[in-house]
């Protein structure tokens, strides 16, 4: 199945969050490497996988799930 790879700017146009917010806040807190994004060839460039992110966006939130804010702006999912 083909996957749509987007850079942060292209993703920001689809989900209406700024590219810096995606790269600094959502990456590694909500978006997980290998699931929602990849770094091809071990490089610095990041490609977000649209199909995985779209699935995450429409995933229902669980009423029993809680989030603990962390000091540096991250979150811990409980």
C-alpha positions in Angstrom: 0.0 0.0 0.0 1.5 3.4 -1.0 2.1 5.9 1.7 2.0 9.7 1.4 5.2 11.3 2.8 5.0 15.0 3.8 7.4 17.4 5.3 6.3 19.6 8.2 5.2 22.5 6.1 3.0 20.3 3.9 1.6 18.5 7.0 0.9 21.9 8.6 -1.4 22.8 5.7 -3.4 19.7 6.2 -3.8 19.7 10.0 -3.8 23.5 10.6 -0.9 23.5 13.0 2.3 25.4 12.3 5.4 23.5 11.1 7.5 24.5 14.1 4.7 23.3 16.5 4.6 20.0 14.6 8.4 19.6 14.8 8.9 20.7 18.4 5.7 19.7 20.2 3.9 17.0 18.4 7.0 15.0 17.2 8.0 12.4 19.8 5.0 13.4 22.0 2.1 12.5 19.8 3.8 11.4 16.6 6.1 8.4 17.1 9.2 7.7 14.9 8.6 4.6 12.8 4.8 4.9 13.1 3.9 8.5 12.2 7.2 9.7 10.8 10.5 8.5 9.4 14.1 9.8 9.0 15.3 8.2 5.8 18.9 7.0 5.6 19.5 8.0 9.2 19.5 11.7 8.1 18.1 14.8 9.7 15.2 15.2 7.2 11.8 14.1 8.6 8.9 12.8 6.5 5.5 12.4 8.2 3.3 9.5 7.0 0.0 11.1 6.2 -2.1 7.9 6.5 -0.8 7.1 10.1 -1.3 10.7 11.2 -4.8 10.8 9.7 -5.7 7.6 11.6 -4.3 9.2 14.8 -6.4 12.4 14.2 -9.6 10.4 14.0 -8.9 8.0 16.8 -11.5 8.4 19.5 -10.2 9.6 22.8 -10.6 7.2 25.7 -12.5 8.6 28.7 -10.2 6.5 31.0 -7.0 7.9 29.5 -5.4 10.7 31.3 -2.5 13.0 30.4 0.1 14.3 32.7 1.9 17.5 31.6 5.6 17.4 31.8 8.0 20.3 32.7 9.4 20.8 29.2 6.0 20.9 27.4 5.7 17.1 26.7 3.0 14.9 28.1 2.9 11.5 29.7 0.0 9.3 28.7 -1.5 7.2 31.5 
